[in-house]
Amino acid sequence: MGLTDLSILVLLATGLVFSIIELGLSAWAVDVTPDGNEANDRFGFLVFCSVWTIFVTAFLIAFPIYGTASRGDVERWYSPLTIALNAVTMIFWLAGFAADADLYNGYNPRGTAGALLAFAVMLWLIFLALLILNILTAIGVLRSDRAGHTRMTRGKAAATV
């Protein structure tokens, strides 16, 4: 396992842990915010982002380990799928933390509200880094042996750098 593969696994594991923490914080915020309040809808979106991230990171961690019996066929669809999942998750977290930050009108939130915003920003940065790593491995700048992070080529077999 190379440094790129290790970095991807560490980022995915960190994203999984942070999304579980964010799920608890945002679910609590939804519970204590009155129904019909604009903040309740924004916190609800963070709950959705957290659940989405838990499913995506669990899939991206487990599938290369358990689901790649015939690796050659899998790489044709799994590499673009990995890029798409990382991009969509990164966009969700960007929208989530921007909507959450808008609630505070430029003030620095404290306590649970500050933690909610901080974890949302960190999750956006994690998935931005994963997307950048994924694109760099797909175009051949970095080398990775992990399924979903190999170089995508037009020929029969993927070339290695």
C-alpha positions in Angstrom: 0.0 0.0 0.0 1.5 3.3 -1.1 1.3 6.7 0.4 -1.6 7.7 -2.0 -3.6 4.7 -1.0 -3.0 5.3 2.7 -3.9 9.0 2.4 -7.2 8.0 0.7 -8.1 5.5 3.4 -7.2 8.0 6.2 -9.4 10.7 4.6 -12.3 8.3 4.1 -12.1 7.0 7.7 -11.9 10.6 9.0 -14.8 11.6 6.8 -16.8 8.6 8.2 -16.1 9.6 11.8 -16.7 13.3 11.3 -20.0 12.6 9.5 -21.2 10.4 12.4 -20.4 13.3 14.8 -22.1 15.8 12.4 -25.2 13.5 12.2 -25.5 13.7 16.0 -25.0 17.4 16.2 -27.4 18.2 13.3 -30.1 15.8 14.5 -29.9 17.5 17.9 -30.2 20.9 16.3 -33.3 19.7 14.3 -34.8 18.4 17.5 -34.4 21.7 19.5 -35.3 24.1 16.7 -39.0 24.9 16.3 -40.8 23.4 13.3 -41.4 25.8 10.4 -38.2 27.7 11.3 -35.8 28.3 8.4 -32.9 27.0 10.6 -34.7 23.7 11.0 -34.7 23.1 7.2 -31.0 23.9 7.0 -30.1 21.6 9.9 -32.3 19.0 8.2 -30.1 19.3 5.1 -27.1 18.7 7.2 -28.7 15.5 8.6 -29.2 14.4 4.9 -25.6 15.2 4.1 -24.4 13.2 7.1 -26.4 10.2 6.2 -25.4 10.4 2.5 -21.7 10.7 3.6 -22.0 7.7 5.9 -23.3 5.5 3.1 -20.8 6.8 0.5 -17.8 6.5 2.7 -18.8 3.0 3.8 -19.2 2.0 0.2 -15.9 3.6 -0.9 -14.0 1.9 2.0 -15.7 -1.6 1.7 -16.2 -2.1 -2.0 -12.5 -2.2 -3.0 -11.9 -4.8 -0.3 -14.9 -7.1 -0.8 -16.4 -6.3 -4.2 -13.5 -6.5 -6.7 -13.3 -10.2 -7.7 -12.8 -9.4 -11.4 -10.9 -6.1 -11.1 -10.5 -5.4 -14.8 -14.3 -5.1 -15.4 -14.9 -3.2 -12.3 -12.4 -0.4 -13.0 -14.3 0.7 -16.2 -17.2 1.9 -14.1 -15.8 2.2 -10.6 -13.2 4.9 -11.2 -15.8 7.3 -12.8 -18.3 6.4 -10.1 -15.7 7.2 -7.4 -15.0 10.6 -8.9 -18.8 11.3 -9.2 -19.5 10.2 -5.6 -16.7 12.4 -4.2 -17.8 15.4 -6.3 -21.4 15.1 -5.3 -20.5 14.7 -1.6 -18.2 17.6 -1.8 -20.9 19.8 -3.3 -23.4 18.7 -0.7 -21.1 19.7 2.1 -20.3 23.0 0.4 -24.0 23.8 0.2 -24.6 22.6 3.8 -21.9 24.6 5.5 -22.7 27.7 3.4 -26.4 27.4 4.4 -25.4 26.9 8.0 -23.0 29.8 8.0 -25.6 32.1 6.5 -27.7 31.6 9.6 -25.2 33.5 11.7 -24.9 36.7 9.6 -21.1 36.8 9.8 -20.9 36.2 13.5 -18.7 33.5 15.0 -21.1 30.9 16.5 -20.1 29.3 19.8 -20.8 25.9 21.4 -22.8 23.4 19.5 -23.6 25.8 16.6 -19.9 26.4 16.2 -19.1 22.7 16.2 -21.9 22.1 13.7 -20.4 24.6 11.3 -16.7 23.5 12.0 -17.4 19.8 11.2 -19.4 20.8 8.1 -16.4 22.8 6.8 -13.9 20.1 7.7 -16.1 17.5 5.8 -16.2 19.8 2.8 -12.4 20.0 2.9 -12.0 16.3 3.3 -14.1 15.5 0.2 -12.4 18.3 -1.7 -9.1 16.6 -1.0 -10.5 13.2 -1.9 -11.8 14.6 -5.2 -8.4 16.2 -6.0 -6.6 12.9 -5.2 -9.1 10.9 -7.2 -8.6 13.2 -10.3 -4.8 13.2 -10.0 -4.8 9.4 -9.9 -7.3 9.1 -12.8 -5.1 11.3 -15.1 -1.9 9.5 -14.0 -0.2 12.2 -11.9 -0.3 10.0 -8.8 -0.2 6.2 -8.7 -2.7 4.1 -6.7 -3.4 0.4 -6.7 -6.7 0.9 -4.9 -9.8 0.1 -6.9 -11.5 3.3 -8.0 -8.3 5.3 -8.0 -6.4 3.8 -10.9 -5.5 5.6 -14.1 -8.3 5.8 -16.6 -7.1 5.2 -20.2 -8.8 4.6 -23.5 -6.8 1.5 -24.3 -7.4 -2.1 -23.3 -5.4 -2.0 -20.2 -4.6 0.9 -17.8 -1.1 2.1 -18.0 0.9 2.6 -14.8 3.1 5.5 -14.0 
